[in-house]
């Protein structure tokens, strides 16, 4: 039976895929060897093992893409295909498909030296206007003749080790059709899982940026990746296009994201700890203290603990998210990089060299840790956290290893560990960090499908007609218990807390359903010792990308850094602004105006403070329009050029 299985179509397909795994891994060894000086000095056995695990994940996805036609043809339940000529053609298909992938990998071993990352589909447009590209390639072939020999050897292995099914093992009848059909039906879901990179529901298919979670430095992600995967995953992903609105000098004069030395003044909290709480879906509408004017002054919201915190904190009447999904929030909040056109995670720019508050404070001696109760590959959070310098990451895997908690019994069934136990787990680990430290937490429970733990389902009900209201009440309860316990910790009084939402969610009031209201979130700075004076600032416009600059000011950071945001405590209030992108429209909020720009022209201009429902379009009627349009053009051009040229550090 075993012999018959090995020599069947099913067995042959499995053996051939194993050969493909082998030669692709050997091409990765060649990639590593060609760039030995880049990778070898930083290697360790633990890093090597992590890279191998990651490589298997990405190779599985790419190999299934590349060999999909081969596998389908091999397993088709049609006995008419069981002919020598048909299988000879399949052999050529298999070898040719994988040879193309090998060629991409080996060519990138050379091109990596110029780019520092795996090539994506944009490489074709990058060289589209180069008339001498053929000669350049031929020259590099001659210079790297040993890689050409390696390619020939690997293709020879593919050809020589190819297993052809033995047609004599088949007895064509019901058994043949049933076995082949079952094999094909089993392969389809397995292939989907392999291509997605995870069997877990609620996680996104792996993308280029996920490679960062297996390495210590962004540049090392190229060892984990393979070029066919990078090519395939970037197809259809609109690359950032640098516009030519104005000369570079004019652009720099109008707007530059490089921040100089902040003024060290009485606000300096040098050496203080920082805890950033990114709360899932905590739209501003849910907080009564930020909406005293709603419902004739009777509105109470759904987060009473956060209400009490607002009274003791620095908050902002006009504060906004830079994106609409969770993966937009991390770069905005932690690196000062707003979402523009496409989530950074989903583009080749995810491999750019990026700083963040974690890497900046890490260089100042801070311990850094990121906490998220979801699967460790969920949403690319662990990959991004790792790439911007967080030394430790605590996710579902680490939570389940703790004997103190319920493991998967505390899982919400879809996304993550319930907020209440995970925030307590977070405190356990913060308590083990040396001061000063930076700890960032991303909560998860206030999310579709809008459930709460069993013990709260009777006490937390849907209110106001929105299912999320019971979820934010639960998260509010979890935050209350987090702060109650934290208040007894020795590090508490020496800490700056920031509460911010990743994005908005279900809204009830019309003012929160507008193009601007959909981005309205709270941004809260709280110091237990009262060193930041509590206030509701209505003269400042705040956004997620302002958090890193403001914290660095508070901490007395004295070196230049890059962030597309404002220092809310050091900037002239009249010069603060916010930015977001919505379905092809760039939105700039500055002063008492909101401008909408489609990339070529201004389409709308509103006095959003008085025209809260954005009904009176003033485009072409106000002199401020031209200045705002020039500003947003400079902002877009800075962002796109720096993304494309990998200039995200000063």
Backbone torsions as a table, in degrees:
resi	resn	phi	psi	omega
1	UNK	NA	-41.3	179.9
2	UNK	-64.9	-41.3	179.9
3	UNK	-64.7	-40.9	178.8
4	UNK	-64.2	-38.9	-179.9
5	UNK	-65.5	-44.5	-178.7
6	UNK	-60.2	-37.6	-176.0
7	UNK	-94.4	8.0	175.8
8	UNK	-86.3	172.2	176.2
9	UNK	-58.1	-41.4	-177.7
10	UNK	-63.0	-50.7	-179.3
11	UNK	-63.3	-41.2	179.7
12	UNK	-63.4	-41.5	179.4
13	UNK	-61.6	-42.3	179.8
14	UNK	-64.3	-46.6	-179.2
15	UNK	-62.6	-39.7	-179.4
16	UNK	-68.5	-36.9	177.0
17	UNK	-66.4	-34.7	176.5
18	UNK	-64.9	-38.6	175.9
19	UNK	-62.7	-41.4	178.5
20	UNK	-61.8	-42.7	175.5
21	UNK	-55.3	-45.3	-176.5
22	UNK	-61.8	-50.6	-175.3
23	UNK	-70.1	-32.9	176.4
24	UNK	-66.5	-38.5	178.1
25	UNK	-67.2	-36.4	176.6
26	UNK	-65.2	-35.5	176.4
27	UNK	-66.2	-30.0	176.5
28	UNK	-70.0	-37.8	175.5
29	UNK	-60.3	-41.9	177.4
30	UNK	-63.5	-40.0	176.9
31	UNK	-59.5	-45.8	-179.9
32	UNK	-64.1	-45.3	-177.7
33	UNK	-64.4	-39.7	179.9
34	UNK	-63.8	-28.6	-178.5
35	UNK	-117.2	39.5	-174.1
36	UNK	-55.2	-44.1	-175.7
37	UNK	-66.2	-23.7	179.4
38	UNK	-77.7	-37.9	-171.0
39	UNK	-104.5	-40.7	-169.8
40	UNK	-59.0	-42.0	-176.8
41	UNK	-61.1	-19.4	-175.7
42	UNK	-107.8	7.5	-174.6
43	UNK	-78.8	151.3	171.5
44	UNK	-145.8	166.4	-179.9
45	UNK	-64.4	-37.7	-179.9
46	UNK	-67.5	-39.1	177.9
47	UNK	-67.3	-40.9	179.2
48	UNK	-59.9	-45.6	180.0
49	UNK	-63.7	-39.8	177.8
50	UNK	-63.5	-41.6	178.6
51	UNK	-62.6	-41.8	179.8
52	UNK	-63.0	-43.5	178.6
53	UNK	-61.2	-44.6	178.5
54	UNK	-65.1	-40.0	180.0
55	UNK	-60.4	-39.3	179.0
56	UNK	-64.1	-36.8	178.6
57	UNK	-64.7	-48.5	-176.9
58	UNK	-74.3	-33.5	176.0
59	UNK	-67.3	-37.7	177.8
60	UNK	-59.1	-47.7	-179.6
61	UNK	-61.1	-49.2	-177.4
62	UNK	-67.1	-40.9	-179.2
63	UNK	-64.4	-35.4	177.9
64	UNK	-70.0	-36.7	173.7
65	UNK	-62.1	-52.2	-172.9
66	UNK	-65.5	-35.9	-174.2
67	UNK	-104.2	15.4	-176.7
68	UNK	-61.3	-44.5	179.9
69	UNK	-64.9	-43.2	178.4
70	UNK	-57.8	-46.9	-177.4
71	UNK	-65.6	-41.3	179.3
72	UNK	-63.7	-46.2	-179.7
73	UNK	-65.4	-36.3	179.8
74	UNK	-65.8	-32.9	-173.5
75	UNK	-105.4	5.2	177.1
76	UNK	-57.9	129.4	-178.3
77	UNK	-80.5	59.3	179.2
78	UNK	-130.2	113.8	-175.0
79	UNK	-70.1	-14.9	179.6
80	UNK	-65.0	-19.8	-179.7
81	UNK	-81.2	-10.0	-176.4
82	UNK	-80.9	68.7	178.0
83	UNK	-129.7	151.5	-177.3
84	UNK	-60.1	-40.0	-179.0
85	UNK	-65.2	-38.6	179.3
86	UNK	-62.6	-47.2	-177.7
87	UNK	-72.5	-25.8	172.4
88	UNK	-65.0	-40.2	176.4
89	UNK	-65.1	-38.1	178.0
90	UNK	-63.6	-36.5	178.2
91	UNK	-61.9	-45.1	178.1
92	UNK	-63.5	-40.5	178.8
93	UNK	-61.8	-46.5	-178.7
94	UNK	-62.2	-49.6	-177.0
95	UNK	-66.0	-43.2	-178.5
96	UNK	-64.7	-44.0	-179.0
97	UNK	-60.3	-46.7	-178.0
98	UNK	-75.6	-26.9	176.7
99	UNK	-66.0	-37.6	176.7
100	UNK	-62.0	-43.4	177.5
101	UNK	-62.6	-41.1	178.2
102	UNK	-63.8	-41.7	179.1
103	UNK	-60.2	-42.6	177.8
104	UNK	-59.9	-45.4	-178.6
105	UNK	-62.3	-44.4	-176.6
106	UNK	-73.8	-36.0	175.8
107	UNK	-64.7	-37.3	179.7
108	UNK	-69.9	-21.9	176.1
109	UNK	-59.1	-30.4	177.9
110	UNK	-88.1	-48.4	-175.3
111	UNK	-66.4	-25.8	177.5
112	UNK	-55.3	-33.1	-177.6
113	UNK	-62.8	-20.1	-179.0
114	UNK	-101.2	-22.3	-175.3
115	UNK	-112.1	-27.2	-177.3
116	UNK	74.7	15.1	178.8
117	UNK	-158.7	164.7	175.6
118	UNK	-66.4	144.8	179.5
119	UNK	-70.6	146.9	174.2
120	UNK	-117.5	-177.6	-176.2
121	UNK	-62.9	-20.0	179.6
122	UNK	-68.8	-11.8	179.3
123	UNK	-61.7	-28.8	-179.2
124	UNK	-70.2	-39.2	176.8
125	UNK	-75.4	-28.8	-179.8
126	UNK	-59.9	-36.7	-177.1
127	UNK	-109.2	13.3	-176.2
128	UNK	-61.5	-33.1	-176.3
129	UNK	-94.6	4.6	-178.0
130	UNK	-88.5	109.0	-178.1
131	UNK	-73.8	-18.9	-176.4
132	UNK	-103.1	18.9	-175.2
133	UNK	-63.0	-35.8	-179.1
134	UNK	-63.3	-44.4	-179.8
135	UNK	-66.7	-34.8	178.0
136	UNK	-63.1	-44.7	-179.8
137	UNK	-63.3	-44.3	180.0
138	UNK	-62.7	-39.2	177.9
139	UNK	-62.3	-42.9	179.5
140	UNK	-67.5	-32.6	175.1
141	UNK	-59.8	-43.9	-179.2
142	UNK	-67.4	-39.3	-179.3
143	UNK	-68.2	-33.5	-177.5
144	UNK	-114.4	52.1	-176.9
145	UNK	-58.7	-31.0	-178.7
146	UNK	-67.1	-29.7	175.4
147	UNK	-72.7	-32.4	174.7
148	UNK	-64.1	-42.7	177.3
149	UNK	-64.1	-38.8	177.9
150	UNK	-62.5	-40.0	178.1
151	UNK	-62.4	-45.4	179.9
152	UNK	-61.7	-41.8	-179.7
153	UNK	-64.6	-41.3	-179.1
154	UNK	-68.8	-38.5	176.6
155	UNK	-65.7	-37.9	176.8
156	UNK	-60.5	-41.2	177.7
157	UNK	-61.5	-43.9	178.1
158	UNK	-57.1	-44.7	-177.3
159	UNK	-71.6	-47.1	-174.4
160	UNK	-69.9	-34.9	-176.5
161	UNK	-93.1	4.6	179.0
162	UNK	-65.0	133.2	179.0
163	UNK	-101.4	120.8	175.8
164	UNK	-98.3	134.2	177.5
165	UNK	-63.5	147.8	177.2
166	UNK	-91.3	117.1	-173.7
167	UNK	-65.6	-23.5	-176.8
168	UNK	-72.5	-11.8	-179.7
169	UNK	-77.8	-11.7	-174.7
170	UNK	-92.6	137.8	167.4
171	UNK	-115.9	106.0	-171.5
172	UNK	-72.6	114.7	179.2
173	UNK	-171.3	-158.5	-177.5
174	UNK	-60.6	-36.0	-179.3
175	UNK	-59.8	-41.5	179.7
176	UNK	-61.8	-51.4	-176.0
177	UNK	-65.5	-39.4	-179.0
178	UNK	-66.6	-47.6	-177.0
179	UNK	-64.3	-41.9	-179.8
180	UNK	-67.5	-41.0	179.4
181	UNK	-64.6	-42.5	179.3
182	UNK	-63.0	-43.2	179.9
183	UNK	-60.6	-42.0	180.0
184	UNK	-66.3	-41.5	-179.5
185	UNK	-67.9	-34.2	177.7
186	UNK	-72.2	-37.0	-177.7
187	UNK	-64.5	-36.8	-174.5
188	UNK	-59.3	-54.3	178.8
189	UNK	-65.9	-34.7	178.0
190	UNK	-64.8	-38.6	178.0
191	UNK	-65.4	-40.0	178.7
192	UNK	-61.5	-44.3	178.5
193	UNK	-62.6	-44.5	-179.5
194	UNK	-63.7	-41.0	179.7
195	UNK	-68.0	-39.4	178.7
196	UNK	-69.1	-28.9	-179.6
197	UNK	88.3	5.1	-179.3
198	UNK	-160.4	144.6	176.2
199	UNK	-92.7	-5.4	-172.3
200	UNK	-83.9	129.1	174.3
201	UNK	-67.7	147.1	176.2
202	UNK	91.0	-1.4	175.3
203	UNK	-107.1	148.5	179.1
204	UNK	-79.6	155.1	172.1
205	UNK	-56.5	143.4	-179.2
206	UNK	-61.9	145.7	177.1
207	UNK	-126.1	-179.3	-177.4
208	UNK	-55.0	-40.5	-174.9
209	UNK	-66.8	-21.7	-179.5
210	UNK	-63.9	-19.2	179.1
211	UNK	-63.2	-24.1	-178.2
212	UNK	-64.6	-23.5	-176.2
213	UNK	-73.4	-12.5	-178.3
214	UNK	-100.6	1.0	-173.9
215	UNK	-133.0	173.1	179.7
216	UNK	-97.2	-25.2	-178.4
217	UNK	-131.1	145.3	-179.1
218	UNK	-54.6	-36.4	-177.3
219	UNK	-63.0	-28.2	-178.2
220	UNK	-73.9	-14.6	178.7
221	UNK	-62.2	-22.3	179.3
222	UNK	-67.2	-26.1	176.0
223	UNK	-71.8	-37.7	-179.4
224	UNK	-71.6	-40.2	-178.6
225	UNK	-74.1	166.7	165.8
226	UNK	-126.6	154.2	-173.5
227	UNK	-66.4	-40.8	176.9
228	UNK	-57.1	-39.1	177.9
229	UNK	-62.7	-46.6	-179.3
230	UNK	-61.5	-38.1	177.9
231	UNK	-65.5	-52.0	-175.4
232	UNK	-63.0	-44.8	-176.3
233	UNK	-69.9	-19.1	179.6
234	UNK	-96.3	-3.0	175.8
235	UNK	-67.3	129.6	178.8
236	UNK	81.1	-9.3	175.9
237	UNK	-85.7	106.9	-174.4
238	UNK	-60.9	114.4	179.5
239	UNK	-70.4	155.2	175.9
240	UNK	-64.9	130.3	-179.5
241	UNK	-110.5	121.8	-178.7
242	UNK	-79.2	116.2	178.3
243	UNK	-77.6	162.8	178.6
244	UNK	-115.0	61.2	-177.9
245	UNK	-70.9	-34.9	-171.6
246	UNK	-161.2	161.5	175.2
247	UNK	-61.2	153.2	-176.9
248	UNK	-57.7	-39.6	-179.8
249	UNK	-62.7	-41.5	178.2
250	UNK	-66.6	-40.4	177.9
251	UNK	-58.9	-47.0	-179.2
252	UNK	-63.5	-35.9	-179.5
253	UNK	-68.6	-34.5	-178.6
254	UNK	-80.1	-44.6	-179.7
255	UNK	-155.3	132.4	172.2
256	UNK	-132.9	134.7	178.7
257	UNK	-82.7	-1.2	-179.8
258	UNK	-82.8	122.1	179.2
259	UNK	-97.1	133.9	178.9
260	UNK	-84.1	-158.2	-179.4
261	UNK	-71.9	116.8	177.9
262	UNK	-69.6	154.1	179.2
263	UNK	-72.4	123.9	176.6
264	UNK	-86.6	113.6	-175.1
265	UNK	-135.4	-158.6	-176.4
266	UNK	-65.8	-10.8	179.0
267	UNK	-82.4	-8.1	-175.2
268	UNK	-60.4	124.7	176.4
269	UNK	-116.4	41.7	-173.3
270	UNK	-53.0	130.6	179.0
271	UNK	86.8	-1.9	178.7
272	UNK	-75.8	151.4	173.4
273	UNK	-73.2	158.8	177.0
274	UNK	-132.0	130.4	172.9
275	UNK	-123.7	117.8	177.9
276	UNK	-106.5	119.5	178.3
277	UNK	-106.1	108.2	176.1
278	UNK	-94.8	109.7	-171.6
279	UNK	-98.7	120.8	-179.2
280	UNK	-55.5	124.4	169.4
281	UNK	59.5	26.6	-178.2
282	UNK	-84.8	72.3	177.8
283	UNK	-62.0	152.1	-178.8
284	UNK	-59.8	-27.9	-178.1
285	UNK	-60.1	-28.0	-174.5
286	UNK	-78.8	-6.2	-174.5
287	UNK	-108.4	111.1	-176.1
288	UNK	-60.0	-38.6	-176.7
289	UNK	-64.5	-19.4	178.8
290	UNK	-99.5	8.0	-175.9
291	UNK	-140.9	47.0	-177.2
292	UNK	-65.4	-16.8	-177.0
293	UNK	-93.7	-1.7	-178.8
294	UNK	-82.8	149.7	176.1
295	UNK	52.4	43.7	177.5
296	UNK	62.7	28.7	179.8
297	UNK	83.6	4.4	-177.6
298	UNK	-96.8	-4.1	-174.6
299	UNK	-71.2	133.4	-178.2
300	UNK	-115.0	-14.4	179.7
301	UNK	73.1	-165.6	-172.7
302	UNK	-131.9	9.0	-177.6
303	UNK	-131.9	75.1	-174.9
304	UNK	-61.5	-33.1	178.7
305	UNK	-68.3	-44.4	178.1
306	UNK	-61.7	-35.5	174.0
307	UNK	-54.6	-46.7	-178.5
308	UNK	-66.2	-31.8	179.1
309	UNK	-71.5	-37.5	178.8
310	UNK	-57.5	-38.9	-178.2
311	UNK	-62.9	-20.2	-177.6
312	UNK	-111.6	15.0	-169.7
313	UNK	-130.1	169.1	169.7
314	UNK	-90.4	118.6	179.2
315	UNK	-131.9	177.0	-172.7
316	UNK	-136.4	133.0	179.8
317	UNK	-66.7	-34.3	-178.2
318	UNK	-116.9	96.4	-177.0
319	UNK	-138.8	139.9	-167.1
320	UNK	-141.1	152.7	169.9
321	UNK	-81.6	157.2	176.6
322	UNK	-97.2	-4.5	179.8
323	UNK	-153.0	-178.2	-174.9
324	UNK	-115.7	-5.7	179.6
325	UNK	-128.7	164.3	-173.2
326	UNK	-60.3	-39.0	-176.7
327	UNK	-72.0	-10.5	171.6
328	UNK	-79.5	-25.8	-170.8
329	UNK	-73.3	-42.0	-175.6
330	UNK	-59.0	-51.5	178.0
331	UNK	-61.8	-35.6	-179.3
332	UNK	-65.7	-50.8	-174.2
333	UNK	-74.1	-43.0	-169.5
334	UNK	-97.0	-18.0	-180.0
335	UNK	-126.9	-2.6	-179.0
336	UNK	69.4	28.8	-178.8
337	UNK	-115.7	105.7	-178.8
338	UNK	-73.5	161.0	172.3
339	UNK	-75.5	130.3	177.9
340	UNK	-138.4	112.4	-179.3
341	UNK	74.4	-52.8	-175.3
342	UNK	-144.7	146.2	175.4
343	UNK	-58.8	133.4	-178.9
344	UNK	-55.4	-38.7	-178.8
345	UNK	-55.4	-30.1	-171.6
346	UNK	-97.4	10.2	-177.5
347	UNK	-123.8	162.4	175.5
348	UNK	-58.7	-21.5	179.9
349	UNK	-65.1	-10.7	178.0
350	UNK	-63.1	-16.1	179.1
351	UNK	-96.5	4.2	176.9
352	UNK	-65.1	160.5	174.8
353	UNK	-79.3	115.0	-174.4
354	UNK	-127.2	135.7	171.1
355	UNK	-91.5	167.3	174.1
356	UNK	-155.0	173.2	180.0
357	UNK	-61.1	-28.1	179.3
358	UNK	-67.9	-47.2	-180.0
359	UNK	-69.1	-37.0	179.4
360	UNK	-63.9	-49.8	-179.5
361	UNK	-72.0	-28.8	176.2
362	UNK	-60.5	-38.0	177.4
363	UNK	-70.5	-16.7	177.7
364	UNK	-93.4	7.4	176.5
365	UNK	97.0	7.5	179.2
366	UNK	-79.5	141.7	165.1
367	UNK	-79.7	143.6	-175.5
368	UNK	-132.6	139.7	178.9
369	UNK	-149.7	143.6	178.3
370	UNK	-119.3	138.3	-176.2
371	UNK	-127.1	127.4	173.9
372	UNK	-151.5	127.3	-172.1
373	UNK	-78.5	4.0	179.6
374	UNK	-85.9	177.8	174.4
375	UNK	-55.2	143.7	-171.6
376	UNK	-63.2	-16.7	175.6
377	UNK	-100.0	0.4	-173.7
378	UNK	-60.7	129.0	173.3
379	UNK	59.4	8.8	-179.0
380	UNK	74.1	13.6	-176.2
381	UNK	-63.9	-47.2	-177.1
382	UNK	-63.7	-37.7	179.6
383	UNK	-63.0	-46.0	-178.2
384	UNK	-69.2	-41.8	178.8
385	UNK	-58.2	-42.5	179.4
386	UNK	-64.7	-40.5	-175.2
387	UNK	-68.9	-24.3	-179.5
388	UNK	-105.1	19.6	165.4
389	UNK	98.9	6.4	175.4
390	UNK	-67.7	125.4	-175.3
391	UNK	-76.7	-33.4	-178.5
392	UNK	-126.7	144.7	177.9
393	UNK	-129.5	129.8	179.6
394	UNK	-121.2	112.8	179.6
395	UNK	-124.8	-157.6	-178.6
396	UNK	-60.4	-38.8	-179.1
397	UNK	-59.3	-47.6	-178.8
398	UNK	-68.1	-37.2	178.3
399	UNK	-60.4	-44.5	-177.1
400	UNK	-69.1	-17.3	177.7
401	UNK	-82.6	-11.4	-178.5
402	UNK	-84.6	121.6	179.8
403	UNK	-70.8	-10.3	-176.4
404	UNK	-76.1	-21.3	-173.4
405	UNK	-118.6	179.7	-171.3
406	UNK	-88.8	6.8	179.0
407	UNK	58.9	-134.9	-177.3
408	UNK	-68.4	-12.2	173.2
409	UNK	-66.7	-21.1	178.2
410	UNK	-94.9	5.9	179.6
411	UNK	-78.9	139.8	-175.9
412	UNK	-78.5	0.2	176.6
413	UNK	90.4	-8.0	-176.4
414	UNK	-137.5	-52.8	-170.0
415	UNK	-115.3	-49.7	-166.0
416	UNK	-163.0	177.9	171.1
417	UNK	-67.8	141.0	177.1
418	UNK	-54.3	145.9	-174.4
419	UNK	-58.2	-43.3	-173.6
420	UNK	-59.7	-55.1	179.0
421	UNK	-67.4	-33.4	-177.0
422	UNK	-70.6	-35.3	176.5
423	UNK	-66.5	-33.5	175.0
424	UNK	-68.4	-40.4	174.7
425	UNK	-60.2	-38.9	176.9
426	UNK	-59.3	-44.6	179.8
427	UNK	-63.6	-36.4	177.0
428	UNK	-55.7	-45.1	-175.2
429	UNK	-80.0	-33.9	174.3
430	UNK	-61.0	-38.0	-179.5
431	UNK	-62.2	-18.6	179.8
432	UNK	-94.9	-3.2	-179.1
433	UNK	-85.2	144.5	175.7
434	UNK	-79.0	145.2	176.3
435	UNK	-85.5	146.0	-2.1
436	UNK	-80.6	155.4	-179.0
437	UNK	-140.4	159.3	170.8
438	UNK	-119.8	120.2	176.7
439	UNK	-122.5	129.1	179.4
440	UNK	-121.1	131.3	-178.1
441	UNK	-122.2	134.5	175.5
442	UNK	-116.9	109.7	-178.9
443	UNK	-77.0	172.9	-172.9
444	UNK	-143.3	-15.7	-167.4
445	UNK	-73.6	-26.3	-178.9
446	UNK	-84.1	70.2	-169.6
447	UNK	-149.2	153.3	170.7
448	UNK	-54.2	136.3	15.2
449	UNK	-92.8	25.7	170.0
450	UNK	61.7	54.9	174.6
451	UNK	-108.6	162.6	172.1
452	UNK	-130.9	162.1	179.9
453	UNK	-56.8	152.9	-175.4
454	UNK	-52.8	-41.1	-174.7
455	UNK	-69.2	-11.3	-179.1
456	UNK	-111.5	2.7	-173.3
457	UNK	-70.1	-22.3	176.7
458	UNK	-86.1	-33.7	-175.4
459	UNK	-88.0	-24.7	-179.8
460	UNK	-109.5	107.4	-175.4
461	UNK	-111.0	162.7	171.4
462	UNK	-62.7	132.8	177.9
463	UNK	-131.0	149.1	176.5
464	UNK	66.7	14.4	176.8
465	UNK	78.4	9.1	-179.2
466	UNK	-121.3	120.5	-178.3
467	UNK	-58.7	-26.9	-177.1
468	UNK	-69.6	-19.3	-176.0
469	UNK	-60.6	-37.7	177.7
470	UNK	-68.3	-30.7	-179.5
471	UNK	-71.1	-42.8	179.6
472	UNK	-70.1	-28.6	173.0
473	UNK	-64.0	-40.5	178.2
474	UNK	-65.3	-45.2	178.6
475	UNK	-62.9	-37.0	176.4
476	UNK	-60.9	-41.7	177.2
477	UNK	-63.1	-42.6	179.8
478	UNK	-63.9	-39.0	177.4
479	UNK	-66.3	-39.5	177.9
480	UNK	-57.9	-46.8	-178.2
481	UNK	-70.2	-30.4	174.8
482	UNK	-62.6	-49.1	-177.6
483	UNK	-71.8	-34.2	177.9
484	UNK	-60.7	-45.0	179.3
485	UNK	-72.5	-41.4	-179.0
486	UNK	-60.6	-32.5	-176.4
487	UNK	-63.1	-16.3	179.0
488	UNK	-97.9	0.4	-178.4
489	UNK	-85.8	148.2	-177.1
490	UNK	-65.6	-20.7	-178.0
491	UNK	-89.1	-8.8	-168.7
492	UNK	-60.6	-49.3	-175.3
493	UNK	-68.1	-18.1	-178.2
494	UNK	-102.3	33.0	-171.9
495	UNK	-130.6	141.3	170.1
496	UNK	-100.4	123.2	177.8
497	UNK	-103.5	139.3	173.0
498	UNK	-124.6	126.2	171.8
499	UNK	-110.6	128.7	-179.8
500	UNK	-151.3	147.9	176.1
501	UNK	-87.6	156.1	172.8
502	UNK	-78.6	-36.8	179.9
503	UNK	-169.4	176.4	177.2
504	UNK	-89.1	176.2	179.5
505	UNK	-143.4	-136.2	-177.6
506	UNK	-64.7	131.7	-178.4
507	UNK	-120.8	148.1	-179.2
508	UNK	-108.8	-39.2	-175.6
509	UNK	-88.7	142.5	-175.6
510	UNK	-59.0	-33.5	-177.4
511	UNK	-64.3	-22.7	179.0
512	UNK	-98.1	10.4	177.4
513	UNK	-110.4	2.2	179.9
514	UNK	-80.0	173.9	177.2
515	UNK	-58.8	-27.6	178.1
516	UNK	-92.7	-40.3	-179.5
517	UNK	-59.8	-30.0	179.4
518	UNK	-65.6	-12.5	178.8
519	UNK	-111.3	5.3	-173.8
520	UNK	-79.0	112.8	-179.2
521	UNK	-131.3	161.3	174.4
522	UNK	-83.1	146.2	169.5
523	UNK	-130.8	115.8	-168.8
524	UNK	-127.4	125.2	173.6
525	UNK	-109.4	124.0	-175.9
526	UNK	-132.8	129.1	172.9
527	UNK	-121.2	122.2	-178.8
528	UNK	-57.8	-29.7	-179.1
529	UNK	-84.5	2.1	177.2
530	UNK	73.7	13.9	-176.7
531	UNK	-69.4	-24.3	168.2
532	UNK	-95.9	116.5	-174.3
533	UNK	-64.9	125.3	177.7
534	UNK	-60.3	135.4	179.9
535	UNK	-167.1	153.5	170.2
536	UNK	-108.0	100.7	-176.0
537	UNK	-81.5	124.9	175.7
538	UNK	-113.5	5.5	179.1
539	UNK	-101.1	-0.7	-175.4
540	UNK	-121.7	142.2	171.9
541	UNK	-103.8	126.5	-174.6
542	UNK	-118.3	151.0	177.8
543	UNK	-148.0	169.1	-177.7
544	UNK	-58.9	-38.3	-177.2
545	UNK	-70.1	-5.9	176.6
546	UNK	-84.1	-13.7	-172.2
547	UNK	-66.3	-47.1	179.3
548	UNK	-62.7	-49.3	177.8
549	UNK	-58.9	-39.4	-178.5
550	UNK	-67.6	-41.9	178.2
551	UNK	-64.7	-40.7	179.9
552	UNK	-65.0	-33.5	173.4
553	UNK	-64.7	-48.6	-179.3
554	UNK	-57.4	-38.1	-175.8
555	UNK	-86.0	1.1	177.0
556	UNK	71.7	30.6	179.7
557	UNK	-68.2	136.1	-167.8
558	UNK	-117.0	7.7	-177.7
559	UNK	-110.7	159.2	176.8
560	UNK	-66.3	150.3	176.0
561	UNK	-153.3	168.9	-178.2
562	UNK	-115.4	131.9	175.1
563	UNK	-161.6	135.0	176.9
564	UNK	-86.1	62.8	-178.9
565	UNK	-159.9	-174.7	-174.3
566	UNK	-117.3	150.9	166.9
567	UNK	-82.6	104.5	-172.2
568	UNK	-67.4	-17.0	-179.2
569	UNK	-103.9	-13.3	-178.6
570	UNK	-114.1	-19.5	-178.1
571	UNK	-81.0	146.8	171.2
572	UNK	-57.8	122.0	-177.0
573	UNK	-50.5	-35.8	-179.1
574	UNK	-69.4	-14.3	-179.7
575	UNK	-100.1	-1.2	177.7
576	UNK	-74.9	154.7	-175.7
577	UNK	-156.6	168.4	175.1
578	UNK	-138.1	155.6	-176.1
579	UNK	-138.4	141.4	167.9
580	UNK	-152.3	165.8	-175.1
581	UNK	-125.3	132.7	-174.0
582	UNK	-141.9	103.8	172.6
583	UNK	50.7	51.2	177.2
584	UNK	89.7	-1.7	-178.9
585	UNK	-114.8	128.5	174.0
586	UNK	-89.7	130.3	-179.8
587	UNK	-114.1	127.2	176.2
588	UNK	-118.7	126.6	178.1
589	UNK	-112.0	119.1	-178.3
590	UNK	-151.5	135.3	-175.6
591	UNK	61.9	-129.9	177.6
592	UNK	-108.0	22.3	-177.3
593	UNK	-122.9	147.1	170.2
594	UNK	-120.5	122.3	-179.6
595	UNK	-106.3	138.2	174.2
596	UNK	-114.5	131.3	-171.3
597	UNK	-133.3	128.9	-175.4
598	UNK	-94.3	12.5	-178.6
599	UNK	101.7	-19.9	178.8
600	UNK	-125.2	-36.1	-175.7
601	UNK	-149.7	160.1	174.5
602	UNK	-76.0	128.2	-179.6
603	UNK	-103.8	-20.3	-179.4
604	UNK	-158.7	154.0	176.9
605	UNK	-147.7	123.6	-175.4
606	UNK	-129.3	146.4	167.2
607	UNK	-87.8	83.5	-168.7
608	UNK	-66.4	-23.1	-178.3
609	UNK	-72.3	-35.0	178.6
610	UNK	-103.0	-31.4	176.6
611	UNK	-99.9	72.4	-169.2
612	UNK	-68.1	-23.1	178.7
613	UNK	-95.2	6.1	175.4
614	UNK	52.0	56.8	-179.3
615	UNK	-100.3	-24.2	-172.5
616	UNK	-105.9	94.9	-178.9
617	UNK	-77.3	117.9	-175.5
618	UNK	-103.7	20.0	-177.7
619	UNK	-57.2	133.2	179.8
620	UNK	80.6	2.9	-174.7
621	UNK	-111.3	-13.2	-174.3
622	UNK	-121.8	141.0	-179.2
623	UNK	-66.8	-23.3	-179.0
624	UNK	-68.7	-16.4	-174.3
625	UNK	-59.3	-44.6	-176.6
626	UNK	-63.4	-42.8	179.4
627	UNK	-63.9	-43.5	179.5
628	UNK	-65.8	-38.4	179.6
629	UNK	-65.1	-40.7	177.4
630	UNK	-64.3	-38.7	179.8
631	UNK	-64.4	-47.6	-177.6
632	UNK	-67.1	-32.7	175.3
633	UNK	-64.2	-44.4	178.7
634	UNK	-63.7	-39.6	179.1
635	UNK	-62.1	-48.1	-179.6
636	UNK	-63.0	-45.7	-177.6
637	UNK	-64.7	-40.0	176.1
638	UNK	-60.0	-48.6	-176.2
639	UNK	-62.4	-51.9	-176.4
640	UNK	-63.7	-44.2	-178.5
641	UNK	-65.8	-40.6	-179.3
642	UNK	-70.0	-36.1	175.2
643	UNK	-63.6	-47.2	-176.5
644	UNK	-71.1	-28.5	-177.2
645	UNK	-102.0	6.5	179.5
646	UNK	54.0	52.5	178.5
647	UNK	-120.0	63.9	-177.5
648	UNK	-106.2	17.1	171.8
649	UNK	-128.8	149.6	-178.3
650	UNK	-68.7	NA	NA
